[in-house]
């Protein structure tokens, strides 16, 4: 089943209403997720869509993030993404469900024929317009490269990850949806006050930001001082919002993609 009459970009308001007010029926669990992650169906009037429901009670305790806050961080990532105008995070809300409050995000259907934008490729055969990020070997010792496409859509996602301090941008968290749009999902471990950026999208590290990204970040800085900051305060601490604004200011001031930290693993595990 796919969404009926609701798409993330064209009908964002309708998607949010469905996510907030639709009847939520759980279909099953996504077993590869570390926290309880459920696929469900939303129904409202004559509209149905699938969603990802992550109840707070199913969050695994982490040593560096306060308990019970991951669902709110999912919503905060959507709010920041929406404010940029890039719409890189599917519509996401915080709502009650069969297993209590949790985040509810519109499901993205990837076409069967979609080509991945991130992956392991033979070290001596990196595809044209792909950027190697890290070296690897398989069980037989054959050299591979973790690499990603040199794609402006991915570059925007890399900027967003730097803004929200995403600690877990795996390749599997990059989806290609309808109309060849890309989406990032799984942002529960974001917005920490300490530097924790871990990503597979390091290909542009140290390079100048695209001109449009600088404009977006400059606008975002103003939004954080206004209504966006107030919205985020429902899901993040004041310290986390202040550090978010500081990251935006630093990116604007330096005009470059960040470099990997020497004090924190740069690539999540597993990478894909």
RATAMO-V902406 format. One record per run of one state. SS is the DSSP state (@ for helix, = for strand, . for the rest). FROM is the first residue (numbers start at 1). LEN is the number of residues. If there is no record, write none. Layout:
ss={SS | SS}
from={FROM | FROM}
len={LEN | LEN}
This chain:
ss={. | @ | . | = | . | = | . | = | @ | . | @ | . | = | . | = | . | = | . | = | . | = | . | @ | . | = | . | @ | = | . | @ | . | = | . | = | . | = | . | @ | . | @ | . | @ | . | = | .}
from={1 | 12 | 22 | 23 | 30 | 38 | 45 | 47 | 56 | 59 | 70 | 85 | 92 | 96 | 102 | 107 | 118 | 123 | 130 | 138 | 143 | 150 | 152 | 165 | 169 | 170 | 171 | 174 | 177 | 178 | 181 | 182 | 185 | 199 | 200 | 208 | 209 | 211 | 225 | 227 | 233 | 238 | 255 | 256 | 257}
len={11 | 10 | 1 | 7 | 8 | 7 | 2 | 9 | 3 | 11 | 15 | 7 | 4 | 6 | 5 | 11 | 5 | 7 | 8 | 5 | 7 | 2 | 13 | 4 | 1 | 1 | 3 | 3 | 1 | 3 | 1 | 3 | 14 | 1 | 8 | 1 | 2 | 14 | 2 | 6 | 5 | 17 | 1 | 1 | 16}
